[in-house]
Amino acid sequence: QVQLVESGGGLVHSGGSLRLSCVVSGFTLDYSTITWFRQAPGSERKWVAGITSGGTTNYADSVKGRLTISVDNANNTVYLQMNSLKPEDTAVYYCKKSTGNWGQGTQVTVSS
């Protein structure tokens, strides 16, 4: 059974950092593309970053230079390192497998 479980969210001051984790099971990251999305209150869910099985990464313009996506195949985990956080980064963050499986999300709140 395919599962994705996010963790690492929390409350942080503006300029702070967090590292989100997405632990997957039921499939191997060696052959998967994983993306991170976020959904702020009252807004649509938006794409943030993605990483292919070959290690190619892509980022939304709003997070370039501040967020870094990476994968640890040995531990079946995809990370999203978030630096220089801003209040507008406040959202629930989700990881998603390219086949459409979503995690349950983790809340990130950035105070000004």
C-alpha positions as CSV (number, residue, x, y, z in Angstrom):
1,Q,0.0,0.0,0.0
2,V,1.4,3.4,-1.0
3,Q,1.7,5.8,1.9
4,L,3.3,9.2,2.4
5,V,3.7,10.7,5.8
6,E,4.8,14.3,6.3
7,S,6.4,15.7,9.5
8,G,8.6,18.5,10.7
9,G,6.1,21.4,10.6
10,G,5.8,23.9,13.4
11,L,5.8,27.5,14.4
12,V,8.9,29.6,13.6
13,H,9.7,33.3,13.5
14,S,10.3,35.1,10.2
15,G,13.8,34.3,9.0
16,G,13.9,31.0,10.7
17,S,14.2,27.5,9.2
18,L,12.4,24.2,9.2
19,R,13.1,20.8,7.6
20,L,10.0,18.9,6.5
21,S,10.2,15.1,5.9
22,C,8.1,12.9,3.7
23,V,8.5,9.2,4.6
24,V,7.2,6.9,2.0
25,S,6.3,3.3,1.9
26,G,4.8,0.8,-0.6
27,F,7.1,2.0,-3.4
28,T,10.7,2.9,-4.0
29,L,12.0,6.5,-4.5
30,D,14.5,5.2,-7.0
31,Y,11.8,5.3,-9.7
32,S,9.5,8.0,-8.4
33,T,9.0,11.7,-8.8
34,I,7.9,13.4,-5.6
35,T,6.6,16.9,-5.3
36,W,5.8,19.3,-2.4
37,F,2.6,21.4,-2.5
38,R,1.3,23.9,0.0
39,Q,-2.1,25.2,0.8
40,A,-2.6,28.5,2.7
41,P,-6.0,29.2,4.4
42,G,-8.6,30.2,1.9
43,S,-6.3,29.4,-1.1
44,E,-5.8,26.7,-3.6
45,R,-3.2,24.0,-3.2
46,K,0.0,25.2,-5.0
47,W,3.1,23.4,-6.3
48,V,6.3,24.3,-4.4
49,A,9.0,22.0,-5.5
50,G,9.7,18.6,-7.1
51,I,12.5,16.1,-7.5
52,T,12.7,13.3,-10.1
53,S,14.1,9.8,-9.8
54,G,17.2,11.1,-11.5
55,G,17.6,13.9,-9.0
56,T,16.5,16.8,-11.1
57,T,14.9,19.5,-8.9
58,N,12.5,22.3,-9.7
59,Y,11.1,25.1,-7.6
60,A,8.3,27.6,-7.7
61,D,9.7,31.2,-8.2
62,S,8.4,32.2,-4.8
63,V,10.7,29.8,-3.0
64,K,13.8,29.6,-5.2
65,G,16.9,30.2,-3.2
66,R,15.2,29.5,0.1
67,L,13.8,26.0,-0.1
68,T,15.8,22.9,-1.1
69,I,14.3,19.5,-1.9
70,S,16.4,16.4,-1.5
71,V,15.9,12.6,-1.3
72,D,17.4,9.9,1.0
73,N,16.7,6.7,-0.9
74,A,18.2,4.5,1.9
75,N,15.6,5.9,4.3
76,N,12.7,6.3,1.9
77,T,12.5,9.9,2.8
78,V,12.1,13.2,0.8
79,Y,13.1,16.4,2.6
80,L,12.2,20.0,2.1
81,Q,14.7,22.3,3.8
82,M,13.1,25.7,4.3
83,N,15.3,28.7,5.1
84,S,14.7,32.4,5.4
85,L,11.0,31.7,6.1
86,K,8.4,34.4,5.6
87,P,4.9,34.8,6.9
88,E,3.6,34.1,3.4
89,D,5.1,30.6,3.6
90,T,2.5,29.8,6.3
91,A,0.5,26.8,4.9
92,V,-0.1,23.1,5.2
93,Y,2.6,21.4,3.3
94,Y,1.9,18.1,1.4
95,C,4.1,15.7,-0.4
96,K,2.7,13.9,-3.4
97,K,3.8,10.9,-5.6
98,S,3.5,11.4,-9.3
99,T,0.8,8.8,-9.5
100,G,-1.5,10.9,-7.4
101,N,-1.0,9.7,-3.8
102,W,-0.9,12.4,-1.2
103,G,0.2,12.6,2.4
104,Q,-1.9,14.1,5.2
105,G,0.1,17.3,5.4
106,T,2.1,19.2,8.0
107,Q,1.3,22.7,9.2
108,V,4.0,25.4,8.9
109,T,3.3,28.7,10.6
110,V,5.7,31.6,10.2
111,S,5.2,34.6,12.6
112,S,6.3,38.1,11.7
